[in-house]
Amino acid sequence: MEARAINRFVGTSPRKMMLVIDLIRGHGVDQALAMLHFSPKHAARTAEKVLRSAISNIQNKDESGRVDTATLFVKEAFVNGGPSMKRVMPAPMGRAFRIRKRSPHLTIIIAQREARIAAKPSAPKKPKADASVAEAGETKKKKSTKQKTSASK
């Protein structure tokens, strides 16, 4: 089972948001929450809220309402660029510089880890005696050809 949470038009630049999101991608939810909580980045606060929202969404999806957060992990986390507000800043000599205030769309998808099933222990493979003899014979042939070429020179 998986759940997603989306926050659009965030008030941080997409590049700054990507730095934070790259930290949590693929990690367990508990570890990701800890990383975001103690990160000094401003974008981490927004990402933490979105991650908590995704956890809430997966708990609401489940019939029992109880999902162990130890089994959850961040399956996907990505930042898409949103609209840019264009502003003008006065510059010297009557010129004007354009300022683009960028906004991102943040999406976090979490999922449950599947329980790993223990595989049956397979019988150890027996080494083939024929293959080792054939390889040894080939190496002898190679050595003998090298000796012949060096003797002919």
C-alpha positions as CSV (number, residue, x, y, z in Angstrom):
1,M,0.0,0.0,0.0
2,E,1.2,3.5,-0.7
3,A,0.1,7.0,-0.1
4,R,1.1,10.4,-1.4
5,A,1.0,14.0,-0.2
6,I,1.5,17.0,-2.5
7,N,2.2,20.6,-1.5
8,R,2.0,23.1,-4.3
9,F,3.3,26.7,-4.7
10,V,5.8,26.4,-1.8
11,G,7.5,29.6,-0.8
12,T,11.0,28.3,-1.3
13,S,13.0,28.0,-4.5
14,P,13.0,24.5,-6.2
15,R,16.8,24.2,-6.0
16,K,16.8,24.7,-2.2
17,M,13.9,22.3,-1.8
18,M,15.8,19.6,-3.9
19,L,18.7,19.7,-1.5
20,V,16.5,18.7,1.4
21,I,14.4,16.1,-0.6
22,D,17.6,14.3,-1.8
23,L,18.4,13.6,1.9
24,I,15.2,11.6,2.6
25,R,14.6,9.7,-0.7
26,G,14.7,5.9,-0.1
27,H,15.0,6.1,3.7
28,G,12.6,4.8,6.3
29,V,9.9,7.2,7.5
30,D,11.2,7.4,11.1
31,Q,14.7,8.2,9.9
32,A,13.5,10.7,7.3
33,L,11.4,12.6,10.0
34,A,14.5,12.8,12.2
35,M,16.6,14.1,9.4
36,L,14.1,16.8,8.5
37,H,13.4,17.8,12.1
38,F,17.1,18.4,12.8
39,S,18.0,19.9,9.5
40,P,18.8,23.7,9.7
41,K,17.3,24.3,6.2
42,H,14.1,26.3,6.0
43,A,12.7,24.0,3.3
44,A,13.0,21.0,5.8
45,R,10.1,22.4,7.8
46,T,7.8,22.3,4.7
47,A,9.1,18.8,3.7
48,E,8.5,17.5,7.2
49,K,4.8,18.7,7.1
50,V,4.3,17.0,3.8
51,L,5.9,13.8,5.0
52,R,3.6,13.8,8.1
53,S,0.6,14.3,5.8
54,A,1.6,11.3,3.7
55,I,1.9,9.2,6.9
56,S,-1.6,10.4,7.9
57,N,-2.9,9.5,4.4
58,I,-1.6,6.0,4.6
59,Q,-3.2,5.5,8.0
60,N,-6.5,6.7,6.7
61,K,-6.3,4.4,3.7
62,D,-5.8,1.3,5.9
63,E,-9.0,-0.3,7.2
64,S,-7.6,-1.0,10.6
65,G,-6.2,2.5,10.9
66,R,-3.0,1.2,12.4
67,V,0.1,1.2,10.3
68,D,3.5,0.6,11.8
69,T,5.8,3.5,10.8
70,A,8.8,1.2,11.1
71,T,7.6,-0.6,7.9
72,L,7.1,2.6,5.9
73,F,9.7,4.1,3.7
74,V,9.9,7.1,1.3
75,K,9.3,5.4,-2.1
76,E,9.5,8.6,-4.2
77,A,10.1,12.2,-3.4
78,F,10.5,14.8,-6.1
79,V,10.3,18.6,-6.7
80,N,8.8,20.0,-9.8
81,G,9.1,23.7,-10.7
82,G,6.0,25.8,-10.3
83,P,5.2,29.2,-11.6
84,S,7.6,32.1,-11.2
85,M,6.5,35.5,-10.1
86,K,8.3,38.1,-12.1
87,R,9.4,41.3,-10.4
88,V,11.4,44.3,-11.5
89,M,14.3,45.7,-9.4
90,P,15.6,49.2,-10.3
91,A,19.2,49.2,-11.4
92,P,21.7,52.0,-12.0
93,M,21.5,54.4,-15.0
94,G,17.8,54.0,-15.5
95,R,17.9,50.2,-16.2
96,A,15.8,47.5,-14.5
97,F,16.7,44.0,-13.6
98,R,14.1,41.2,-13.7
99,I,13.8,39.1,-10.5
100,R,12.2,35.6,-10.8
101,K,10.7,34.4,-7.5
102,R,10.4,30.7,-8.2
103,S,8.0,28.3,-6.4
104,P,8.1,24.5,-6.4
105,H,5.6,21.7,-6.2
106,L,6.6,19.0,-3.7
107,T,5.4,15.4,-3.9
108,I,6.2,12.7,-1.4
109,I,5.1,9.1,-1.9
110,I,5.5,6.6,0.9
111,A,4.9,2.8,0.9
112,Q,5.2,-0.2,3.1
113,R,8.1,-2.5,2.8
114,E,7.2,-6.0,1.8
115,A,8.0,-8.8,4.2
116,R,11.0,-10.7,3.0
117,I,10.4,-14.4,2.7
118,A,13.3,-16.6,3.6
119,A,14.3,-18.6,0.6
120,K,14.9,-22.3,0.7
121,P,18.6,-23.1,1.2
122,S,19.7,-24.6,-2.1
123,A,22.2,-27.4,-2.3
124,P,25.8,-26.2,-2.9
125,K,26.9,-26.6,-6.4
126,K,29.5,-29.2,-7.1
127,P,32.5,-27.9,-9.1
128,K,32.8,-29.6,-12.5
129,A,36.0,-31.5,-12.8
130,D,35.9,-31.5,-16.6
131,A,35.9,-27.7,-16.8
132,S,38.9,-27.3,-14.6
133,V,40.9,-29.8,-16.7
134,A,39.9,-28.1,-19.9
135,E,40.9,-24.7,-18.6
136,A,44.3,-26.1,-17.5
137,G,44.9,-27.6,-20.9
138,E,44.1,-24.3,-22.6
139,T,46.6,-22.4,-20.5
140,K,49.3,-24.9,-21.3
141,K,48.7,-24.5,-25.0
142,K,48.9,-20.7,-24.7
143,K,52.2,-20.9,-22.9
144,S,53.6,-23.3,-25.5
145,T,52.7,-20.9,-28.3
146,K,54.4,-18.0,-26.6
147,Q,57.6,-20.0,-26.3
148,K,57.6,-20.9,-30.0
149,T,57.1,-17.3,-31.1
150,S,60.0,-16.1,-28.9
151,A,62.3,-18.9,-30.0
152,S,61.6,-18.1,-33.7
153,K,62.7,-14.5,-33.3
